[in-house]
């Protein structure tokens, strides 16, 4: 076994690999960019070496620098994680030439599977079923359009060198084909340096089922059952689970054997995933093979009681697979939810900022092995801590939340409970959306397909609801109690002076105070304002919402407080929650919900804001990849005006109203900052 390895990655996967290495007594070397100098993966490894600026192409994609660090630190092998250089055959070759072990498949296997079109030709020879489509080299737009017409719409365009949902477009008809092709090729060349695409029949209501395979250098190859990854947005996975619901033993064996055949066809070694698209009737077709560890590998670990990173290390060191096919069993059910810094209500736009508050459910320490059946049944894989920043340079994943249950019903309940306990302040996150998704009828009843989110859009993206009275009461109590503490700390010798206190004391009368909050929740458009009236009394308050016609004053009392955790009683109802203040916004976590309530402090000086004046702005830092309007052009509401690329995704800036483009402020290729005006626009 290796004595020291270098982890050529960052974030949660670098921390994940380091945890297994530590358990096995293997020293680890981290590499980091200037943006990651204080990152968690730097702290958890035994050594860490700076390799370049924030941009991945100048740091995490610099294979030459990484190999030099490995040799200088005495590392014997390099674990690439996933993403970055994990499927780069040239990097694998360079490792071998430098006398380093690449903890992954042979470069030949990566090359064979790296091109989706070439891989499908290999799979056809290996008798693995394929989706009807065109996988050839002719990339002429007119030719591809005719091929799509032949295949029949809807058609799925996919970047041949792609992965992770990048460079994929569903085309509904021939008229829309060329625009979709151009967009697909732009994203493909940007993400993978190769704009070649393939076209396939887009199956209606398909499931995305993948098989975990593992092979050693001695000719052994097995499958560790399947994962259902059907719940997706923008072709990127949101929830994954193992085993796949409603999977018969016969179908499981057929898919597993097909996956092993695919791996053997390319002389595979190590951990790999063979992905299939499956019809509701049970038929399935090969999509692609990911020649690396997958993001969702923990659900497989949880149901099989294995550590797949340990398997990777042992196989790379020349050892045989730890288990044979007939020794593997499925134990219970596991579900993974990806916690992202993104705003689902704004098209899943990535969010940038600092994790000013982060609280997570109790979880199994992975160093204990992620043991199936552990009483908590919860595991968290994360590469960030409270106080860390989510930057525009890398994927905005905060954590992977994985739960295990004796069956799917228990796993669902544990996931819902764990999401309710997850608290994030400082940037937008998808936790509330994930909770709605997990608790929704479609997912709960395993009515799964890749269009689930779109089909249940109205349920998953409900209209913003008014803040609960209990949440407003918790915010009011937190504000008043904080004022009391601040007043007590400042009063000193005059602590007994009623005129200098914040206790609401008045002579011969009661003090009724109005508190103004605004719903700061992203979906609340327009933002809803709340006028809360609090009447101070000796031992409690009277609470009222005068804007609510049916509201009556109710007794409000503080039962207990421990830091940011409050227990209050409003009328006859007890409310428990955590209140975190971030600037003038009170983040109230109660009843499994998160309310962001901006306090309108009457004593604060309202700063003047500069009106945008009809200028459409960049939602985040990025690059302009297409300008679709010109100065003086009349446009309709919803017309696409500019396409930006940010955080490896394309974002379309559309006209908010009918109007005229007065000026275009950036050209294709220009880098823009967050909030930069892209066009001057005049509404009609």
PyMOL commands that set and color helices and strands:
alter all, ss='L'
color gray80, all
select helices_A, chain A and resi 11-23+34-36+40-44+56-58+63-73+89-97+107-114+116-125+141-151+174-192+249-265+297-304+308-316+325-327+344-346+366-368+408-421+431-439+441-444+452-455+457-460+469-494+498-500
alter helices_A, ss='H'
color red, helices_A
select strands_A, chain A and resi 4-7+27-33+47-52+77-79+101-102+133-134+155-159+168-171+197-201+207-215+221-233+236-242+270-278+284-290+333-340+342-343+349-350+353-354+357-359+378-382+389-390+397-405+423-425+512-519+529-536+541-544+554-562+565-570+573-582+585-590+593-599+615-617+622-627+634-635+640-646+649-654+659-664+671-672+677-683
alter strands_A, ss='S'
color yellow, strands_A
deselect
rebuild
show_as cartoon
